[in-house]
């Protein structure tokens, strides 16, 4: 296990890949299960969904950007 301290409300990448589509914007209210973004990994599209209700505080990635496993994608509070 990594010693990375997770930001409260941070949605982290479960797998390394490339952000192909961001479906929310900062300040937007989301409900648990809402689609936040789509991450392409190993030729497959992975839907990243909101783990809880909240408001999108920050989007820390951009479309077309590469992410590593454990990277924060979006912060919800």
C-alpha positions, 0 to 999 in steps of 0.5 A: 500500500502507498502512503499517499494521503488522500484528500477528503472527497478526492476521486482517484484513478484506480488504473493508469490511463488517459482522460478522454472525456470530462462530464462535470464542471467545477461547482456542479452538484453531483449525486452518488453514481453520477458519471464524472469522467471517462478514463481510457485504459488498456483500450477500454473505457472506464466510467469514473462515477461519483462515490457520494453526493456533493459538489465538484470542488476541483477538477485536477485533470484535463481531457487528453491528459494522462494519469497514473494509478492513485492520481486525484482526478476530481475533488468533491465536497 
